[in-house]
Amino acid sequence: MKRTDYSLKEIAARFGGLLLDSTETTVNQIATLENAQVGHLTFLASAKYRPLLATTHASAIIVGLADAEATSLPRIVCDNPYVYFAKVSAFLNPPALVVPGIHPSAVIEEGAYIDPTAHIGPNVVIGADTKIGAGCAIMAGCSIGAGVTIGVDACLYPRVVIYHNCVLGNRLIAHSGVVIGSDGFGIAMNEGRWLKIPQIGRVVIGDDVEIGANTTIDRGALDDTVIEEGVKLDNLIQIAHNVRIGAHTAIAGCVGIAGSAIIGRHCRIGGGTGILGHTQISDHVEISSYTMIGKSIREPGTYTGIFPFSSHEVWRKNAAQLRHLDELANKIKTLQQEIEILRKER
């Protein structure tokens, strides 16, 4: 029978931290300060939630050094409560064990290799010469094209689609509706009609990548589209052909990245951002939500291009003025020149 209760002493022995008060207090789940009940371990990661310490029903709490004496609850004091919470949550909520085997309704084409420890669910289709690594879970309705390589311990949730020849790393997590390797938007105008350009590159994904539901990653036109190790992609992201995303970058939902953009390592990109094609973004760049990136960013830092909201009437007036900014700038330049002439004439 699976064990569910752990003492704070056991948790601290595993993850570190300073124990205060009852070290023998046991917990079985993580919860928020507001909703925690007896048996729950909660956490305080921001000072704005400090008032909730007085009303929480949690059995114990994770706090930072600054809040070590802010509560009388049994507690674990650590440098980063949010990271500590993430580690404990993963420990208390491990993924379901993979049950090896191939469902009778699965279609496995000639030359495909499936490791005996992998799980292949109902109505999965696996193309010719594809390789599925050890411990993989390929859930119901997934479609995997020919010549695909998937590393060990990957998890493809129901109805993920992987096109031919793509390479997916170890421990990939792809949520429902993900499409990897569809054609990039490659077209050329020829005598008034669009001519399709064959997309002959692949998608190559590194280890420990997670891809959110209904995110799409296009294959390269000639070279590969590359997602490096540790990248985390939210839901509803569009990644166009020949994009490269650097290791450990995190991208929030509804971001659109146009073709051949290169994004550095350890970047954080807020939801709704648009990144134009052939731009390059340095390592360690943070982009605020709904920002439009129209040119390359060469230096680390935070970049924001959000126009603040206002009442509709005020917005209309400001929008009308925005149309005349270039004209206004020219008038100011002229006035500055005239002022400078007057000064010289004195």
Secondary structure as UniProt FT lines:
FT   STRAND          6..7
FT   HELIX           8..15
FT   STRAND          18..20
FT   TURN            23..24
FT   STRAND          26..27
FT   STRAND          29..30
FT   TURN            33..35
FT   TURN            38..39
FT   STRAND          40..43
FT   HELIX           47..54
FT   STRAND          60..64
FT   HELIX           65..67
FT   TURN            68..69
FT   STRAND          75..78
FT   HELIX           81..92
FT   STRAND          101..102
FT   TURN            104..105
FT   STRAND          107..108
FT   TURN            110..111
FT   STRAND          113..114
FT   TURN            116..117
FT   STRAND          119..120
FT   TURN            122..123
FT   STRAND          125..126
FT   TURN            128..129
FT   STRAND          131..132
FT   TURN            134..135
FT   STRAND          137..138
FT   TURN            140..141
FT   STRAND          143..144
FT   TURN            146..147
FT   STRAND          149..150
FT   TURN            152..153
FT   STRAND          155..156
FT   TURN            158..159
FT   STRAND          161..162
FT   TURN            164..165
FT   STRAND          167..168
FT   TURN            170..171
FT   STRAND          173..174
FT   TURN            176..177
FT   STRAND          179..182
FT   STRAND          187..190
FT   TURN            191..192
FT   STRAND          193..196
FT   STRAND          203..205
FT   TURN            207..208
FT   STRAND          210..211
FT   TURN            213..214
FT   STRAND          216..218
FT   STRAND          225..227
FT   TURN            229..230
FT   STRAND          232..233
FT   STRAND          238..239
FT   TURN            241..242
FT   STRAND          244..245
FT   TURN            247..248
FT   STRAND          250..251
FT   TURN            253..254
FT   STRAND          256..257
FT   TURN            259..260
FT   STRAND          262..263
FT   TURN            265..266
FT   STRAND          268..269
FT   TURN            271..272
FT   STRAND          274..275
FT   TURN            277..278
FT   STRAND          280..281
FT   TURN            283..284
FT   STRAND          285..287
FT   TURN            289..290
FT   STRAND          292..293
FT   STRAND          301..303
FT   HELIX           312..322
FT   TURN            323..324
FT   HELIX           325..345
//
